[in-house]
Amino acid sequence: MSRWLSVVGIGEDGPERLTPAARTLIDTAELLVGGERHLAMLPPRAGQQRRRWTKPLDDLVAEIVAHKGRRVTVLATGDPMWFGIGVTLANHVPAAEMLIIPQAGAFSLAAARLGWALDATDCITLHGRPLDLLALHLQPHARLLILSGNGQTPAQVAAYLAARGFGSAELTVLEHMGGAQERIVTGRADAWRDNPCADLNTTAVQLHDGPGLTRLPGLPDALYQHDGSITKREIRAVTLSKLAPFPGELLWDIGAGAGSVAIEWMRSHRRNRAIAIEQSADRCAVIARNAAMLGAPGLDIRQGRAPAGLKDWPAPDAVFIGGGILADGLVDLCWNALKPGGRLVANVVTTEGEAAVAQAQSRHGGELTRISVQRAAPVGRFQGWHALMPVTQWSVTK
């Protein structure tokens, strides 16, 4: 199959800087798709059909795919594969049928102007995404490059950083990079004013000192809102080590409680996904608040009871059973759904739960471990050891 779909990146300096090959793909396209700004840069051509981006985006993507076999060119801003339309189209069209011609994107242009090493910078987007994603990247001395949603994004980022204890962070807003209207504005987060910014901007953030959180498992319990139904810090660290998250993998968190295991699974890598099921509506709301505060606003939270509530879920790479181990058929359902090489971990604190995981281990193998934790606590004027309930853990790789 020939490469019928072309994706051409255009910079702020317009189509004049495009290579002859890129310009030919635009001029000879039977269908040309792009934003209003890009299409306005190009004179109309006889016989060429043009479509502007519409919402929902899926409808227009489906229309593009329906033109398979015709000459279709899609216009993008800068590099189409940096949070761009190229990524979306690549999920629907095989790479062998696409030709992607990028220009220098916003991240490359910003890094060049600031003298930042891209490989030492977190590159994220807030275009159509929640501001709470920033929480995952709040580390002392980190550098962030942020694709803004609009001209209000820099002020929102500044306010967010100041509220989270990073008021000393330096913000640099780079507008219309590479074009005649290019402008750079700088300031501290805690002194940022609602100065109007162009909608087309990239926000650079240099963090200094602040209360950053590690991405390693075992965050303090006090960071979570909970009613006591939470996998405690020490147990959580061991649990995540057995679940062994790899980038881009999906976790099922069953009986999620406060959502701590799913949240820290997602914190381990920005591409990780998790589905958490909890039968209590109040706890689901708590999970949502915890996920937002700790940088995992994309956590998929579902109210229901396992195993019935797991019907038609996508196959997981890992499963954590933190509650409901005695539910009829739950272990078998999870085991059958688990991908080859997937990991399953179940934590129990009752003798009935221990009997269930012992039986599961006899069928599927794996390891049984008992974990005991003691924490120092005041005893009058002194300190003594306070024992938490011991946890029996079954872990197995399929």
C-alpha positions as CSV (number, residue, x, y, z in Angstrom):
1,M,0.0,0.0,0.0
2,S,1.4,3.4,-1.0
3,R,1.8,6.2,1.5
4,W,-1.6,7.8,0.8
5,L,-1.6,9.9,4.0
6,S,0.9,12.7,4.6
7,V,1.3,14.8,7.7
8,V,3.2,18.0,7.2
9,G,4.4,20.2,10.1
10,I,4.3,24.0,9.6
11,G,6.2,26.4,11.8
12,E,5.2,30.0,12.8
13,D,7.3,31.2,9.8
14,G,4.7,29.7,7.4
15,P,4.8,27.5,4.3
16,E,7.6,29.5,2.7
17,R,10.1,27.5,4.9
18,L,8.8,24.1,3.8
19,T,10.9,21.8,1.7
20,P,9.8,21.4,-1.9
21,A,8.7,17.9,-1.2
22,A,6.5,19.1,1.7
23,R,5.0,21.8,-0.4
24,T,4.3,19.4,-3.3
25,L,2.4,17.1,-0.9
26,I,0.2,20.1,0.1
27,D,-0.3,21.3,-3.4
28,T,-1.2,17.9,-4.9
29,A,-3.5,16.7,-2.1
30,E,-7.0,15.8,-3.0
31,L,-8.0,16.4,0.6
32,L,-6.2,18.9,2.7
33,V,-7.0,19.0,6.4
34,G,-5.9,21.6,8.9
35,G,-6.7,24.3,11.4
36,E,-8.1,27.6,10.2
37,R,-4.8,29.4,10.8
38,H,-2.8,26.9,8.6
39,L,-5.3,26.7,5.8
40,A,-5.4,30.5,5.6
41,M,-1.7,30.5,4.8
42,L,-2.3,28.5,1.6
43,P,-4.0,29.9,-1.5
44,P,-7.0,27.8,-2.7
45,R,-6.3,25.2,-5.4
46,A,-8.9,24.1,-8.0
47,G,-10.3,20.7,-7.3
48,Q,-8.8,20.4,-3.8
49,Q,-11.2,19.6,-1.0
50,R,-10.4,21.2,2.3
51,R,-11.6,20.4,5.8
52,R,-11.0,22.2,9.1
53,W,-10.6,20.4,12.3
54,T,-13.9,19.8,14.0
55,K,-15.1,18.4,17.3
56,P,-15.3,15.6,18.2
57,L,-12.0,14.9,16.6
58,D,-12.8,11.2,16.2
59,D,-15.4,12.0,13.6
60,L,-12.9,13.8,11.4
61,V,-10.2,11.1,11.9
62,A,-12.7,8.6,10.7
63,E,-13.4,10.7,7.6
64,I,-9.7,10.9,6.9
65,V,-9.4,7.1,7.2
66,A,-12.3,6.7,4.9
67,H,-10.3,8.5,2.2
68,K,-7.7,5.7,2.1
69,G,-6.3,5.3,-1.4
70,R,-6.6,9.1,-2.2
71,R,-4.0,11.7,-1.7
72,V,-4.6,13.2,1.8
73,T,-2.4,15.7,3.5
74,V,-2.9,16.9,7.1
75,L,-1.3,20.1,8.4
76,A,0.1,20.2,11.9
77,T,1.9,22.6,14.1
78,G,5.7,22.0,14.2
79,D,6.4,18.3,15.0
80,P,3.2,16.2,14.6
81,M,4.6,13.5,16.8
82,W,5.0,15.6,20.0
83,F,1.5,15.5,21.5
84,G,0.3,16.2,18.0
85,I,-2.2,14.9,15.4
86,G,0.4,12.6,14.0
87,V,0.2,10.5,17.2
88,T,-3.6,10.3,16.9
89,L,-3.5,9.3,13.2
90,A,-0.8,6.7,13.8
91,N,-3.3,4.9,16.1
92,H,-5.6,4.5,13.1
93,V,-3.3,4.2,10.0
94,P,-0.3,1.9,9.7
95,A,3.1,3.6,9.6
96,A,3.8,2.1,6.1
97,E,0.8,4.1,4.8
98,M,1.9,7.4,6.3
99,L,4.6,10.0,5.5
100,I,5.3,12.5,8.3
101,I,7.4,15.6,7.6
102,P,8.1,17.5,10.9
103,Q,9.3,21.0,11.5
104,A,11.1,22.1,14.6
105,G,8.5,21.8,17.3
106,A,7.8,24.1,20.3
107,F,9.9,22.0,22.6
108,S,13.0,22.1,20.4
109,L,12.5,25.8,19.7
110,A,12.1,26.6,23.4
111,A,15.0,24.5,24.4
112,A,17.2,26.3,21.8
113,R,16.2,29.7,23.1
114,L,16.7,28.8,26.8
115,G,19.8,26.7,26.3
116,W,18.2,23.7,28.0
117,A,19.1,20.1,27.3
118,L,15.9,18.4,26.1
119,D,17.0,15.0,27.5
120,A,17.1,16.6,31.0
121,T,13.7,18.4,30.6
122,D,10.2,17.1,31.2
123,C,8.0,17.9,28.2
124,I,4.3,17.9,28.8
125,T,1.1,19.3,27.4
126,L,-1.8,21.0,29.2
127,H,-3.7,21.4,25.9
128,G,-7.1,19.8,26.7
129,R,-5.6,18.2,29.8
130,P,-6.1,18.9,33.5
131,L,-3.7,21.2,35.4
132,D,-3.3,18.5,38.0
133,L,-0.9,16.7,35.7
134,L,1.7,19.1,37.0
135,A,1.8,17.4,40.4
136,L,3.6,14.5,38.9
137,H,6.5,16.7,37.8
138,L,7.0,18.9,41.0
139,Q,10.5,18.0,41.9
140,P,13.2,20.4,43.2
141,H,15.4,21.8,40.5
142,A,13.3,20.2,37.7
143,R,12.8,21.9,34.3
144,L,9.5,21.7,32.5
145,L,8.4,22.7,29.0
146,I,4.6,22.9,28.8
147,L,2.5,23.2,25.7
148,S,-0.2,25.7,26.8
149,G,-3.9,25.3,26.2
150,N,-4.4,29.0,25.7
151,G,-3.2,32.4,26.9
152,Q,-4.5,31.8,30.4
153,T,-2.4,28.7,31.0
154,P,0.8,30.6,32.2
155,A,-1.1,32.4,34.9
156,Q,-2.9,29.1,35.9
157,V,0.5,27.3,36.1
158,A,2.0,30.1,38.2
159,A,-0.9,30.0,40.7
160,Y,-0.7,26.3,40.9
161,L,3.0,26.3,41.6
162,A,2.7,29.0,44.2
163,A,-0.1,27.1,46.0
164,R,2.0,23.9,46.0
165,G,5.1,25.5,47.6
166,F,7.1,26.3,44.5
167,G,6.5,30.0,44.4
168,S,10.2,30.6,43.7
169,A,9.9,28.9,40.3
170,E,10.9,30.9,37.3
171,L,8.4,31.0,34.4
172,T,9.3,31.9,30.8
173,V,6.5,32.2,28.3
174,L,7.6,32.0,24.7
175,E,5.0,33.2,22.2
176,H,4.8,32.6,18.4
177,M,8.3,31.2,18.3
178,G,9.9,31.5,14.9
179,G,7.5,34.2,13.7
180,A,7.3,37.9,13.4
181,Q,5.3,38.2,16.6
182,E,7.7,36.2,18.7
183,R,7.9,37.5,22.3
184,I,9.4,36.2,25.6
185,V,8.0,37.1,29.0
186,T,9.6,36.0,32.3
187,G,8.7,36.1,36.0
188,R,8.5,34.3,39.3
189,A,5.5,32.1,40.0
190,D,4.5,33.9,43.2
191,A,4.8,37.3,41.6
192,W,3.1,36.5,38.3
193,R,0.4,38.8,37.2
194,D,-2.4,38.1,34.8
195,N,-0.6,39.7,31.9
196,P,-2.3,38.7,28.7
197,C,-0.4,36.1,26.8
198,A,-0.9,34.9,23.2
199,D,-2.9,31.7,22.9
200,L,0.0,30.2,20.9
201,N,2.6,29.9,23.6
202,T,4.9,27.4,25.4
203,T,5.6,27.9,29.1
204,A,9.0,27.0,30.5
205,V,9.3,26.4,34.2
206,Q,12.5,26.2,36.2
207,L,11.7,24.8,39.6
208,H,13.9,25.6,42.6
209,D,13.3,24.4,46.2
210,G,10.0,23.0,47.1
211,P,8.2,20.1,48.7
212,G,8.7,17.6,45.9
213,L,7.5,14.0,46.0
214,T,9.5,11.0,44.8
215,R,8.1,8.7,42.1
216,L,9.3,5.7,44.0
217,P,6.5,3.7,45.8
218,G,5.7,4.3,49.4
219,L,4.5,7.9,49.7
220,P,3.5,8.9,53.3
221,D,0.0,7.8,54.3
222,A,-0.7,11.4,55.4
223,L,-0.7,12.5,51.8
224,Y,-3.8,10.5,51.2
225,Q,-7.4,11.3,52.3
226,H,-8.8,8.0,53.6
227,D,-11.1,6.4,56.1
228,G,-8.6,3.8,57.3
229,S,-9.0,1.7,54.1
230,I,-5.6,2.3,52.7
231,T,-2.6,0.0,51.9
232,K,-0.1,1.3,54.4
233,R,3.1,2.9,53.2
234,E,5.5,0.1,54.0
235,I,3.1,-2.6,52.6
236,R,2.4,-0.4,49.5
237,A,6.1,-0.2,48.7
238,V,6.5,-4.0,48.8
239,T,3.3,-4.4,46.8
240,L,4.4,-2.1,44.0
241,S,7.7,-3.8,43.8
242,K,5.9,-7.1,43.2
243,L,3.5,-5.5,40.7
244,A,6.7,-4.3,38.9
245,P,5.2,-1.5,36.7
246,F,6.7,-1.0,33.3
247,P,6.0,2.1,31.1
248,G,2.6,2.1,29.3
249,E,1.2,-0.9,31.3
250,L,-2.4,-1.2,32.7
251,L,-3.2,-2.1,36.3
252,W,-6.5,-3.4,37.7
253,D,-6.8,-2.2,41.3
254,I,-9.6,-4.2,42.9
255,G,-11.1,-3.0,46.2
256,A,-9.1,0.2,45.8
257,G,-9.9,1.9,49.1
258,A,-8.1,5.2,48.9
259,G,-6.6,4.4,45.5
260,S,-3.0,4.5,46.8
261,V,-1.7,1.5,44.8
262,A,-3.2,2.6,41.5
263,I,-2.0,6.2,42.0
264,E,1.6,5.2,42.7
265,W,1.4,2.7,39.8
266,M,0.6,5.7,37.6
267,R,3.1,8.0,39.2
268,S,5.9,5.5,38.3
269,H,5.7,6.5,34.6
270,R,3.5,9.1,32.9
271,R,2.2,6.6,30.3
272,N,1.0,4.1,32.9
273,R,-2.7,3.5,33.2
274,A,-4.9,2.0,35.9
275,I,-8.5,1.1,36.5
276,A,-9.7,1.2,40.2
277,I,-12.9,-0.4,41.3
278,E,-14.5,0.4,44.6
279,Q,-18.1,-0.3,45.7
280,S,-18.5,2.8,47.9
281,A,-19.4,6.0,46.2
282,D,-17.8,8.0,49.0
283,R,-14.5,6.2,48.6
284,C,-14.7,6.7,44.8
285,A,-14.9,10.4,45.4
286,V,-11.9,10.2,47.8
287,I,-9.9,8.3,45.2
288,A,-10.6,11.0,42.7
289,R,-9.4,13.7,45.0
290,N,-6.2,11.8,45.9
291,A,-5.5,11.1,42.2
292,A,-5.8,14.8,41.3
293,M,-3.6,15.9,44.2
294,L,-0.9,13.4,43.4
295,G,-0.6,13.9,39.7
296,A,-2.7,11.0,38.4
297,P,-6.0,12.7,37.3
298,G,-6.3,10.2,34.5
299,L,-7.0,7.3,36.9
300,D,-10.1,5.4,35.7
301,I,-12.4,5.1,38.7
302,R,-15.4,2.8,38.6
303,Q,-17.9,2.2,41.3
304,G,-19.0,-1.4,41.5
305,R,-18.4,-4.8,43.1
306,A,-15.9,-7.4,41.8
307,P,-16.0,-9.7,40.0
308,A,-19.3,-8.6,38.3
309,G,-18.0,-5.0,37.9
310,L,-14.9,-6.2,35.9
311,K,-16.9,-7.3,32.9
312,D,-15.5,-6.2,29.5
313,W,-12.4,-4.5,31.1
314,P,-9.3,-4.3,28.8
315,A,-6.8,-7.1,29.6
316,P,-4.4,-6.0,32.4
317,D,-0.6,-6.2,32.6
318,A,-0.9,-6.4,36.4
319,V,-3.7,-7.0,39.0
320,F,-3.8,-6.0,42.6
321,I,-6.5,-7.4,44.8
322,G,-6.7,-5.3,47.9
323,G,-10.2,-6.3,48.9
324,G,-12.8,-8.8,48.0
325,I,-10.6,-11.9,47.8
326,L,-13.4,-14.1,49.0
327,A,-15.8,-13.1,46.2
328,D,-16.7,-16.2,44.2
329,G,-14.8,-16.5,41.0
330,L,-12.7,-13.3,41.5
331,V,-9.2,-14.9,41.4
332,D,-10.1,-17.0,38.4
333,L,-11.5,-14.1,36.4
334,C,-8.4,-12.0,37.1
335,W,-6.0,-14.8,36.3
336,N,-7.8,-15.5,33.0
337,A,-7.8,-11.9,32.0
338,L,-4.1,-11.3,32.9
339,K,-1.7,-11.1,30.0
340,P,1.1,-13.6,29.7
341,G,4.0,-12.3,31.8
342,G,1.5,-10.3,33.9
343,R,1.8,-10.0,37.7
344,L,-0.9,-10.6,40.3
345,V,-0.6,-9.5,43.9
346,A,-3.2,-10.1,46.6
347,N,-3.0,-8.7,50.2
348,V,-5.1,-10.1,53.0
349,V,-5.3,-9.6,56.8
350,T,-7.9,-12.2,57.9
351,T,-7.6,-15.9,58.4
352,E,-10.3,-16.5,55.8
353,G,-8.4,-14.4,53.3
354,E,-5.2,-16.4,54.1
355,A,-7.1,-19.6,53.3
356,A,-8.2,-18.1,50.0
357,V,-4.7,-17.0,48.9
358,A,-3.2,-20.3,50.0
359,Q,-5.7,-22.2,47.8
360,A,-5.0,-19.8,44.9
361,Q,-1.3,-20.4,45.3
362,S,-1.8,-24.1,45.2
363,R,-3.5,-23.7,41.8
364,H,-1.4,-21.0,40.2
365,G,2.0,-21.1,42.0
366,G,3.8,-18.0,43.1
367,E,4.9,-16.9,46.6
368,L,3.3,-16.4,49.9
369,T,4.8,-13.8,52.2
370,R,3.8,-12.4,55.6
371,I,4.8,-8.8,56.2
372,S,4.8,-7.3,59.7
373,V,5.3,-3.6,60.4
374,Q,5.9,-1.9,63.7
375,R,6.0,1.9,64.1
376,A,7.3,3.8,67.1
377,A,4.6,5.7,69.0
378,P,4.4,7.6,72.3
379,V,4.0,5.5,75.5
380,G,3.7,8.2,78.2
381,R,6.9,10.1,78.2
382,F,8.7,7.5,76.2
383,Q,8.3,5.6,72.9
384,G,7.2,2.1,72.2
385,W,6.5,-0.1,69.2
386,H,3.0,-0.2,67.8
387,A,2.4,-3.2,65.6
388,L,0.2,-2.9,62.5
389,M,-2.0,-5.8,61.4
390,P,0.3,-8.3,59.7
391,V,-0.4,-8.7,55.9
392,T,-0.2,-12.0,54.1
393,Q,0.7,-11.4,50.4
394,W,0.4,-13.7,47.5
395,S,2.4,-12.7,44.4
396,V,2.6,-14.6,41.1
397,T,3.7,-14.0,37.5
398,K,1.6,-15.7,34.8
